[in-house]
Amino acid sequence: MAGQDIEGRLVRYVASDGAVLHGMLVAPSGAKTCIIHVHGMTGNFYESGLGIALAKEAAARGIATFLANTRGHDPVALVDLQPSRGKGFILAGTDYERFEDCVLDIRAAMAAMHKYGFRRFVLSGHSTGCQKVAYYQHRKKDAGVVAVLLFAPADDYNIHRKELGRRFGAIVALCRRMVKGRRGKMTASGIPSSFCARRFLSVADLACPEARLFNYDGSMKEFASIRVPIFAAFGSEERHALKPVATYLDILRVKSGSRAFHSGVVGGAGHSFEGHEGQAAGAALDWLGKGAAVNGLGGRGAN
């Protein structure tokens, strides 16, 4: 993270269910468009090398960036609730969050940016942040969103199937029993990554939207419903790839319902684009700068 210092404004915002969240706004003078960038699993706004690089590159081009925490920030987090709700806090973080609540979190981030005068937004996600911004736009069809950026949209469902092998079905069945028995917020031996049972099902059960969103062997109907322009990128050294990254991008292109889809591969970069964050951010912003994304012009692009 050396050389990743950046100046910005700390912003506190509150979701409609009372969850108190924080983020950082980097807004050059005169900016009219705001990128809202969402971190991946166990991430947060202040340690995201990609997010900080994106904010720097965007500021140089007159675009604002809001690096937003969701309630799924860090492995485990106690998220405060507004005092008026009378509950104190909720147990969240990656291990305990309810994926669908990302809609509340992103909506709150956009509302906070409305207060700073922004009306035009680009939703950006890294890793599981891709699922979150895609799910938000699938659900809300938000007219204020002019484009979506997807950095390393990994296939969590098939990653876990491969890693767990023959144990996968048994662990999914265990988690279903725990949820049915009202023990969904608990974990148990064999459940990966310290997830609670409900959280693991979210990525491992195709009845759940998070598992379906970037299941590259499935219909990807939620992703296909997004009509705004989309830019997707992988690093050439993506450690979570179960197929060549070019194949992933081809699948996204074919299944996308976007009016303008563009993609790229960042040479030498891994899942977090470490050491190549500026290159990844620059590619996305070059695409935005062409005007096709922000103004809704152009057709379906290629690499």
C-alpha positions in Angstrom: 0.0 0.0 0.0 3.0 2.3 -0.1 2.3 5.4 -2.1 -1.4 4.9 -1.7 -2.1 7.9 0.5 -5.0 10.1 -0.7 -6.9 13.1 0.6 -10.6 13.0 0.9 -13.7 13.7 3.0 -14.9 11.1 5.6 -18.6 10.6 5.1 -21.0 8.9 7.6 -24.2 7.6 6.1 -27.1 5.5 7.3 -29.0 2.8 5.6 -32.8 2.6 5.7 -32.7 -0.1 8.4 -30.5 2.1 10.6 -27.1 0.6 9.8 -24.4 3.3 10.2 -21.7 3.1 7.5 -18.7 5.1 6.5 -16.7 6.0 3.4 -14.4 8.5 1.8 -15.3 11.0 -0.9 -12.6 12.2 -3.3 -14.2 15.0 -5.3 -12.3 17.3 -7.6 -13.8 20.8 -8.1 -16.5 20.8 -10.7 -17.0 17.1 -10.8 -20.5 16.1 -11.9 -20.2 12.3 -12.0 -19.4 10.2 -9.0 -18.1 6.6 -9.0 -19.3 4.6 -6.0 -16.7 1.8 -5.4 -17.6 -1.2 -3.4 -14.9 -3.5 -1.8 -14.8 -7.3 -1.9 -15.0 -9.9 0.8 -13.2 -8.9 4.1 -12.3 -5.6 2.5 -13.0 -2.0 3.4 -12.8 1.4 1.9 -9.5 2.5 3.5 -7.4 -0.5 2.6 -8.5 -0.9 -1.0 -5.5 -0.4 -3.2 -7.7 -0.6 -6.3 -10.2 1.8 -4.9 -7.6 4.3 -4.0 -6.0 4.1 -7.4 -9.4 4.5 -9.0 -10.1 7.6 -6.9 -6.7 9.1 -7.9 -7.1 8.4 -11.6 -10.7 9.6 -11.6 -9.8 12.8 -9.8 -7.2 13.6 -12.4 -9.9 13.3 -15.0 -12.5 15.5 -13.1 -14.6 12.6 -11.8 -15.4 12.1 -8.1 -15.1 8.8 -6.3 -16.8 7.6 -3.2 -15.1 4.6 -1.6 -18.0 3.0 0.3 -18.1 0.5 3.1 -20.9 -2.0 3.0 -22.0 -3.7 6.2 -19.9 -6.7 5.0 -16.6 -4.8 5.5 -13.8 -6.7 7.2 -14.1 -10.4 8.2 -16.3 -9.5 11.2 -17.7 -6.1 12.1 -20.1 -4.7 14.7 -22.2 -2.2 12.7 -23.8 0.5 14.8 -27.5 1.2 14.5 -29.0 4.6 14.9 -29.9 5.1 18.6 -33.6 5.6 17.6 -33.8 2.0 16.5 -33.0 0.9 20.0 -30.9 -2.2 19.0 -27.4 -0.9 19.6 -25.6 -2.8 16.8 -25.7 -5.7 14.4 -23.1 -8.5 13.9 -22.0 -8.2 10.3 -18.8 -8.2 8.3 -18.2 -10.7 5.5 -18.8 -13.7 7.8 -22.2 -12.6 9.0 -23.7 -10.1 6.5 -26.9 -10.8 4.6 -25.9 -10.3 1.0 -29.3 -8.8 -0.1 -28.7 -5.9 2.4 -26.1 -4.5 -0.1 -29.1 -2.9 -1.8 -29.7 -0.8 1.3 -26.0 0.0 1.7 -25.5 1.2 -1.9 -28.8 3.1 -1.9 -27.6 4.9 1.3 -24.2 5.7 -0.3 -26.0 7.2 -3.3 -28.3 9.2 -1.1 -25.3 10.6 0.8 -23.7 11.6 -2.5 -26.9 13.3 -3.5 -26.3 15.7 -0.6 -23.1 16.7 -2.2 -24.9 17.5 -5.4 -24.2 14.4 -7.5 -27.0 13.0 -9.7 -25.0 10.8 -12.1 -23.3 7.7 -10.8 -21.0 4.9 -12.0 -21.2 1.8 -9.8 -17.9 0.0 -9.4 -17.1 -3.2 -7.6 -14.1 -5.4 -6.9 -14.6 -9.2 -6.4 -17.8 -9.7 -4.3 -18.3 -5.9 -4.8 -19.1 -6.9 -8.4 -22.0 -9.1 -7.2 -23.2 -6.3 -5.0 -23.2 -3.5 -7.6 -24.7 -5.8 -10.2 -27.4 -7.0 -7.8 -28.2 -3.4 -6.9 -28.7 -2.4 -10.5 -30.6 -5.6 -11.3 -33.0 -4.8 -8.4 -33.4 -1.1 -8.7 -32.9 -0.3 -12.4 -31.6 3.0 -11.0 -31.9 5.8 -13.6 -29.1 7.7 -11.9 -26.6 4.9 -12.7 -24.9 5.5 -16.1 -22.4 2.7 -16.1 -21.1 -0.3 -14.1 -17.4 -1.3 -13.6 -16.6 -4.9 -12.7 -13.1 -5.7 -11.5 -12.5 -9.5 -11.1 -16.1 -10.7 -10.9 -15.3 -14.2 -9.6 -17.5 -17.3 -9.7 -17.8 -17.9 -5.9 -20.2 -20.8 -6.4 -17.9 -22.9 -8.6 -14.8 -21.9 -6.7 -16.3 -23.4 -3.5 -17.5 -26.5 -5.3 -14.0 -27.1 -6.6 -12.2 -26.4 -3.3 -14.6 -28.5 -1.2 -14.9 -31.4 -3.7 -17.0 -34.3 -2.4 -17.6 -32.4 0.9 -19.5 -29.6 -0.9 -22.9 -31.2 -0.9 -22.7 -32.3 2.7 -21.7 -28.8 3.9 -24.5 -27.2 1.9 -27.0 -29.6 3.5 -25.6 -28.9 7.0 -26.0 -25.2 6.4 -29.5 -25.6 5.2 -30.4 -27.6 8.3 -28.8 -24.9 10.5 -30.8 -22.2 8.8 -34.0 -24.1 9.1 -33.3 -24.7 12.7 -32.8 -21.0 13.3 -29.0 -21.4 13.7 -28.1 -19.6 10.5 -26.0 -17.0 12.3 -23.8 -19.7 13.8 -20.9 -21.5 12.2 -19.8 -25.1 12.4 -16.8 -27.3 11.6 -16.3 -27.7 7.9 -18.0 -24.4 6.9 -15.2 -22.5 5.0 -13.7 -19.1 5.8 -15.5 -18.8 9.3 -18.7 -18.0 7.4 -21.9 -18.5 9.4 -24.2 -21.0 7.9 -26.5 -18.5 6.2 -23.5 -16.6 4.7 -22.0 -19.8 3.2 -25.4 -20.7 1.6 -25.4 -17.3 0.0 -22.5 -18.2 -2.1 -23.0 -22.0 -2.3 -26.7 -22.4 -3.0 -28.1 -21.5 -6.4 -31.4 -20.6 -4.8 -29.5 -17.4 -3.6 -28.8 -14.5 -6.0 -25.2 -14.1 -4.8 -24.4 -17.6 -5.9 -26.1 -17.2 -9.3 -24.9 -13.7 -10.3 -21.5 -14.8 -11.7 -22.0 -18.5 -12.0 -20.5 -18.6 -15.5 -22.1 -22.0 -16.1 -25.6 -20.7 -15.4 -28.0 -18.3 -17.0 -26.7 -15.3 -15.1 -30.2 -13.8 -15.4 -29.6 -11.0 -12.9 -26.5 -9.8 -14.6 -28.2 -10.1 -18.0 -30.9 -7.7 -16.8 -28.5 -4.8 -16.5 -29.0 -2.4 -19.5 -26.5 0.3 -18.7 -23.0 0.2 -20.2 -20.6 -2.2 -18.5 -16.8 -2.5 -18.3 -15.4 -5.8 -16.9 -11.7 -6.6 -16.2 -9.6 -9.5 -14.9 -6.0 -9.8 -14.2 -4.2 -12.3 -16.4 -2.9 -14.0 -13.2 -6.4 -14.3 -11.6 -5.9 -17.0 -8.9 -9.6 -17.8 -8.6 -10.1 -18.4 -12.3 -11.5 -21.9 -13.2 -11.5 -21.0 -16.9 -9.2 -18.7 -18.9 -10.1 -15.1 -18.0 -10.7 -14.4 -21.7 -13.4 -17.1 -21.6 -15.0 -15.5 -18.6 -15.1 -12.2 -20.4 -16.5 -13.8 -23.6 -19.3 -15.3 -21.4 -20.1 -12.0 -19.9 -20.2 -10.4 -23.3 -22.6 -13.0 -24.7 -24.9 -13.0 -21.7 -24.9 -9.3 -21.1 -28.0 -7.3 -21.9 -26.0 -4.0 -21.8 -26.3 -1.6 -24.6 -22.5 -1.2 -24.5 -20.2 -3.9 -23.1 -16.4 -3.6 -23.0 -13.8 -5.7 -21.3 -10.1 -6.0 -20.7 -7.3 -8.2 -19.3 -4.6 -6.5 -17.2 -1.4 -8.3 -17.9 0.5 -9.6 -14.9 -2.2 -8.7 -12.4 -3.8 -11.0 -9.8 -7.2 -11.0 -8.2 -6.6 -7.7 -6.3 -4.6 -6.1 -9.2 -1.8 -5.5 -6.7 1.0 -3.6 -8.4 -1.3 -3.0 -11.4 -4.1 -1.0 -9.8 -3.4 2.1 -11.8 -3.4 0.2 -15.0 -6.8 -1.4 -14.2 -8.3 1.9 -13.1 -6.9 3.7 -16.1 -8.4 1.1 -18.6 -11.9 1.6 -17.0 -11.6 5.3 -17.0 -10.3 5.5 -20.5 -13.5 3.7 -21.5 -15.6 6.0 -19.5 -13.8 9.0 -21.0 -14.8 8.0 -24.5 -18.3 9.1 -23.7 -20.1 6.0 -24.7 -20.6 4.9 -21.1 -21.5 8.1 -19.4 -23.7 9.4 -22.2 -25.3 6.1 -23.2 -23.9 6.2 -26.7 -22.5 3.5 -28.9 -23.2 -0.2 -29.4 -21.8 -3.4 -27.8 -18.0 -3.0 -27.7 -15.3 -5.6 -27.9 -11.9 -5.9 -26.1 
